[in-house]
Amino acid sequence: MSSYLSRRRVLATGTALGLGALGATAAPASAATPAGSTATTGAEETRTLDELYQAALAEGDKLVVYAGGDFQAQQEATRQAFRSRFPDIDLTLIVDYSKFHDVRVDNQFATDTLVPDLVQLQTLHDFTRWDKQGRLLRYKPAGFSKVHDAFKEPNGACVGIQAIAFSFIYGIAAAGSDVPKTPLDLIDPKWKGRIASRYPHDDDAVLYLFSLYVEKYGWDWVAALAAQDVEFTRGGLPSDAVVAGQKAIGIGVGGSAVPPATSPTKLVVPEGDHPFMAWGQRAAIFKQAKNPTAAKLYLNWQLSTARQQASVNGWSVRTDVTPPAGLKPVWEYPNVGIGFPRFMADRAEVERLKQTFALYFGEVTGEATPGWLGLHPGA
């Protein structure tokens, strides 16, 4: 069998194989897309950022945030922007994989040593669990009612503060005029040895993206990709390889679909019914937070229209923030999968998929890109 499958053959294979149980957790985007943002019960914050700032200073001058991510420098712009706006708040922002931060927090609960006031994580199922355990402060920052329904919990237990989209990127110089436009293009032999990707079985958001690919194209597409000599890495390194010109394509990463003229890469938002995915990186305040008012300040600041308009990828979690020219609100794309919260809730299915992708791509190798942070970073 040829390692390169024609478009017709892959589409036929995807239809014939289906996904079995996967269909229940990774529904087509059209079925998962809610109408928008609806009114929620409970009052939103009415204090201004400056009023919250003064209240936070009266309570103390510290704030500890655990943020999901690939390396510490990812959040440097956030650190600097917050410190510039609120210079007397001592912000400690610790970046680690969400799957390490969540069990770290669980262990801190078990040992009564909680460090963070607030977490912003990709492991969306943890917020549901922590809310049921009574761990989360149900709080609605200003603008909560404007956040798209797919990116928040109606009771205020958590709210998305950043709209993230994952697809694949290409190097503008490396790809030339014949750029890849859909995931089907990635199995063309001309890209063999020129692709980097995150392991789908190491990152749940990438796993969801790959599950959408399987749902659309079938497992033969995965086998064809495995034959492309893909360089699989942990964390954000696929983007680095493309930026450095070492690879032409990076899979399972974010970026801007309307990049500035100086950008070396472009995010592909496929047209038609070829999938990509998006979610809201959710944040929540713990009831045991030592600095709850500073945590409220941080949430209100992150959800402010100014911050949302400054999004690096152009998309906002808010329905009243207009994207830049060339983009629609991310939930308006008919081929976007925003069923990530539902996908994350079915942990048995997530684990089954991880092991299945390991059969195709091999076991995860490589050091954790944020480093090894131990039990109580930020303490």
N, C-alpha and C positions, 0 to 999 in steps of 0.2 A: 504493500500500500504506500502510495506517495506520502511524504511528510507534509506536503502542501495540499490542503483541501480546497476545492473550488467553493466559491460563495454558495452556489446552489446545493452542493453536497453537504456543507456544514449546516445550512439552514434546515435541510431535510433531516440530517442526523439529530439536530436539536429537537425537532418536532417529534421524531420517532422515539428518542430515548426519554425525553421529559426529565423530571427531577424527583418523582416519587414524593417522599415526605417533604423534600425541600420546598415544594410549591406552597406548603402551608405557612412557611416562615419567610419566604422571599417572594411575595406576591408581585405581579407586574406593577409597575409604577402607577398606571392609571387606576388600579384598584386601591392603591395605598394613599393617593393624594387627597388630603382633606380640602375643604372649601376655602379655608383661610384662617384668619384669626377671629375668634368669637369672644364675646363678653364673658368674664369669669366672676365668680362670687368672691367677696372679700375686697377690702380696700387696698389700693396701690399706695406706695410711698408718695407723700405729698411734700416732703422737705426737699429743698434744693440741694445740689451737690455741696455748696458752701456751708449750708446749715448742717448737713451730715458730717462734713469735714470737722467743723467745730465740735460737734457732739462726739465724734470719734476721738478727738484730741482730749476732751474732758474725761473720756473713759480710759484712755491710755494712748500710746503712740506707736503701737505695733500692729502688724497684720502678717499672718502666715498663710500662704496659698500653696496647695499641692496641685500642679498642673500636669495633665497628660501630654506627652511629647517625646521627641527623639533625642534631644540634646539641649543643654542649658541655654545656649545662645538663641534658641528658637523664641524664647520669651524675653529677650533683651529689650526689644522695642517696647513691649508692654511695661517692663520694669521702668524704663526711662521715661515713658509717657506718664505713668502714674506718679512717679517721684517728681516730675516737673510740675504736674498739676497740684499735687498734695505733698509738698516737700517735707513736712514735719511728721509724716507717717513713715515709720520704718517698715518697708515692705520686704518680706522674704518670700521669694517665689521659687519653689523647687520643682524642677522638671524631671519626670521619670515616666516609663511606660505606665499607662493606666492600669494594666493588669498587675503591676507591682505596687502602685500607690493604693489600690483598693484593699489588697490583703495586708498591706502595711497599716492602713487605717483600722482594719478589723483587729489586727494584733494590738494596736494601741488602745482600742476599746476594751479588749480582753484584759489588758494589763493596766488600765486606768492611766494611760500616759499620752492622751491625745495631743498632737502637736498642731495640726492645721486648723484654722478657723473656717476655711472654705476650701472646697475641692472643685476642679473643673476637669472632667474626665470623659473618655470615650466609652468606658464600660457602663452603658446606660442602664443595664439591669441592676447595677449596684444602688442606684438612686431609689428604685422601686423597693428594693429590699431594705435599705436603710430607713426609708419612710415608714414602712410597715413595722420596723423595730422601734419607731419613735425617736430616731437619731437626728432627723433633719428639722430645721426651723422652717416652718411654712411661712414664706415671706414673698411679697410681690413688689418688686422694685417699680419705679416709675416707668411707664411704657410696657408693662407686662401684658396688658390687653392687646397691644399691637404686635406681639410676637406670634408668629404663625403657629397654629395649633399643633403641628407635628414636632415642634421644637420646645415644648414645655409641658409641665404637669399642671392641670387646671387648679389644683389646690395650692400651688406655689411652693411645693416641695423642692423643685428645681426648675431652672429655666436655661434655654440655650443662649449663650452670649456671643457665639461666633458660628456663622454658616460655613461649613467645610464641604467641599466637593472633591471626590476622588475619581479619577479617570486615568488616562495616560498622557504623558507629555512627550514632545519631541524636540530635539535640538534644531533650531531654525537653520543653522549653517549645515549641520550634518545631514538633515533630511533633504535639503535642496528643494526642488520644485515638486517632486513626487511625494508629498507628505502623507503619512498614514492618517486616514479619516475615521476609521471604525476599528473595533477590536479584530474584525476579520482580516484587516490588513497586516496585523501583527504576525500572522503565520505565513506570510509570503516569504519564500526562501531568501529574498534579497536582504532581509533583516536578520538573518541567522548570525549569531555571535555579536549582534549590535544592540541587544536589549538588556536592560537591568530591571529588576522588579523586587518589590518586597515579597517576603514569603507570605502567602495568604494564610498559612497555618501558624503564623506568629503574631498576626495583627488582625483583630476581629473586623475592623472596618474594611481592610483589604480582602478579608475572607468574604464579607458580604458582597463586595464588588465582584469578586470571582464567582460567587454563587449566581449573581445576575448573568454573568457571561455563560455559565453552564446552563442556566435556565433558557437562555436564548439560543445558544449554539450547540449544546450537547457536550458530552465528555470527550468526543473525538477532537474538539477544538483544544481542550486541555492537553490531550496527547500530542497534538501538532505543536502547541506552544512548548511543551517539554522537549521536543526535538529541535528547538531553535537555539540551543546552547545559551539559555538565559542565565545571566549572572544574578542569582538571588542573594539578597542581603537583608540584614535586620535594620530597622529604623529608616531614616530619611536618606540613606546613601544612594538610592537610585537617582534621585534628583541631582546629587553632587556629581555622579558619573556623567550625566548628560550635560550639566553646566560645564564640566571640565573637558568635554569633547571626547571622553573615553567611550561613551555609548551614544547611540542616536535616539533611543527611546527609553523612557522610564515608566513602569506600570505600577499602579496603586499609590499614586501621589497626587497632591493638589498643585495648584498654581493658578495663573490668571489666563482666562480665555481671551482677554483683550489686553495683552501685555504692552508695556511701553516699548517704544522703538528700540531701546537699548537692551531689551531682554534677550538672553540667548535661547530661551525656551518658550514653548506655548502649550497650554493645556488644551487637549482635544475634548470638546463637547460634541459628541457624535450627533448626527442628524438622523431623522427618521425614527426607527424603533430600535436602534442600537443603544444599549444601556450605558449609563454611568450612575453614580450614587451621590447623595448629599445627606447631611445630618446637621443638627445643632449641637455643638460641644456644650454639654450641660454643666451648670455650676450650682452648688448648693452650700448653705451655711449649716454647720452643725449646732445643735442645741447646746452642746458643751463648749462652744467656742469661747475662748478667753477674750476675744476682741470682736464681739458681734456687730457693733456699730461700724467699725472699720470694714468689716466684711460686707455690710449693707452698702456702705459707700462704694466699695469696689464693684458690687453688682450693678448699682445705679449708674456708675461711670461707664462700665462696659456696655450697658444697654442704651446709653445716651445716643441721640441721633448723630452727634459729632463723631463718636467712636465707630458707630455702625457705618457711617458714610466713608470712613477711612479704611474700611476692610481691604486687605491686600488682594483678595480675589474678586472684589467688586460686589459680592453678594452679602446681604444682611439677613438676620433672623426676623427683622421687623417688616411688617406689611406696608408701612408708611414711609419706607426709605427706598427711593428710586435708584436702581442700579445705573451705572454709567452706560453711555451709548454703546450699543452692540450686545447688551445683555438683557435678559428678562429676569424677574425674580426666579430663584432657582427651582421653586416648586411648580412653576408654570411650564417647565419643559415636559412634554408628554412621555419622554423616555427616561426620566430620572427616577431612580429608586429611592424613596424616602421611608421605606419600611424597616429601617435599621433598628429602631426600638423593639419592634415585634421580633425581628430576627435575633436580637441579643437576649431576649427573654427565654428562648428555647435553648437552654445550655446543652442538653443532650444532643440536639441536632447540630449545634455549633461544634461540639467535640467530634461527632461523626464526620463532619466535613473536614475538619482539621486533619484527621488521620487519613482521609481519602486523598487530600491534596499532597500529603507526605508520601503517599505511594507513587504519585506522579513526579514530584519535584525533589524528593529526598528529605531527610530530616533537617531541621533548622540548625544552622551552625553560625558561629560568630559571637563576639562579645556584645553585651548590651551597650548601645551607643551613649546612653546618659551616664554610664559608669555604674559602679556598685555603691548604692547610697546607704545601705543599712536600715536599721529599724526606726530611727528617729531623726531624719534630716530636718534641719530647720529649728531644732529644739534649742 
